[in-house]
Amino acid sequence: MQCVSRLSGVRAAGDRRISARFNYQTSLEEAVSRCLAKHPEWELALHAKTPKCMAEPDALYVGAAPTLKNTPPPEELGQMQRVARHFDVAGRDERNRALGRAGEERVLQHERAQLRQNGRDDLAHQVQWVSEEIGDGEGYDIASFTPDGRDRLIEVKTTNGWERTPFYISRNELAVAEERRESWCLFRLYEFARVPKAFELRPPLEAHVSLTATAFQASFQ
């Protein structure tokens, strides 16, 4: 009985340490989030362009997309979701134009590098940064190609958060995804400020993520 009691005590102490560590990490996250909210320009340093004299960035790791079933343990997931809701990471990503632009530029480099590796220098030169050159109303950010020459229309969503950080997508982007579903894809960049990783989602997006309406248009008609 004493062994069982001691074991229970050790487990309880371990649980308290885990809880305390999570609370401590959460308080740090809160402090960082408040500072970034007051000084968004601080994040610009994370996304400074690489000088031309330096080598190109390392190859971008593109892995499998998370699914609704491929979830972490419930307790961990619940903690992460509470933190994400409190800080509104997705909202901050959406408002941070420097982060979005840096992510698009990174994907632009990735697409050109992939085509060159497949012996398609001709197509690499034709990859277009649409949101930069035309505007962000086209429903995608980059017009690229597959190695066999098919169109590849890429909408880039970038976050410094983890792979399951929510993101915003416009009605227009969803419409283009449906209209051009054979060529459109969503390229999700995450952990961007550390070692960027990525995955792709293809239409229909409802097969991969839960879509929630977050805004409504108010009119007098």
Rosetta blueprint (number, residue, H / E / L):
1 M L
2 Q H
3 C H
4 V H
5 S H
6 R H
7 L H
8 S H
9 G H
10 V H
11 R H
12 A H
13 A H
14 G H
15 D H
16 R H
17 R H
18 I H
19 S H
20 A H
21 R H
22 F H
23 N H
24 Y H
25 Q H
26 T H
27 S H
28 L H
29 E H
30 E H
31 A H
32 V H
33 S H
34 R H
35 C H
36 L H
37 A H
38 K H
39 H L
40 P H
41 E H
42 W H
43 E H
44 L H
45 A H
46 L H
47 H H
48 A L
49 K L
50 T L
51 P L
52 K L
53 C L
54 M L
55 A L
56 E L
57 P L
58 D L
59 A L
60 L L
61 Y E
62 V E
63 G L
64 A L
65 A L
66 P L
67 T L
68 L L
69 K L
70 N L
71 T L
72 P L
73 P L
74 P H
75 E H
76 E H
77 L H
78 G H
79 Q H
80 M H
81 Q H
82 R H
83 V H
84 A H
85 R H
86 H H
87 F H
88 D L
89 V H
90 A H
91 G H
92 R H
93 D H
94 E H
95 R H
96 N L
97 R H
98 A H
99 L H
100 G H
101 R H
102 A H
103 G H
104 E H
105 E H
106 R H
107 V H
108 L H
109 Q H
110 H H
111 E H
112 R H
113 A H
114 Q H
115 L H
116 R H
117 Q H
118 N L
119 G L
120 R L
121 D H
122 D H
123 L H
124 A H
125 H L
126 Q L
127 V L
128 Q E
129 W E
130 V H
131 S H
132 E H
133 E H
134 I L
135 G L
136 D L
137 G L
138 E L
139 G L
140 Y L
141 D L
142 I E
143 A E
144 S E
145 F E
146 T L
147 P L
148 D L
149 G L
150 R L
151 D E
152 R E
153 L E
154 I E
155 E E
156 V E
157 K E
158 T E
159 T L
160 N L
161 G L
162 W L
163 E L
164 R L
165 T L
166 P L
167 F L
168 Y L
169 I L
170 S L
171 R H
172 N H
173 E H
174 L H
175 A H
176 V H
177 A H
178 E H
179 E H
180 R L
181 R L
182 E L
183 S L
184 W E
185 C E
186 L E
187 F E
188 R E
189 L E
190 Y E
191 E L
192 F L
193 A L
194 R L
195 V L
196 P L
197 K E
198 A E
199 F E
200 E E
201 L E
202 R L
203 P L
204 P L
205 L H
206 E H
207 A H
208 H L
209 V L
210 S L
211 L L
212 T L
213 A L
214 T L
215 A L
216 F L
217 Q L
218 A L
219 S L
220 F L
221 Q L
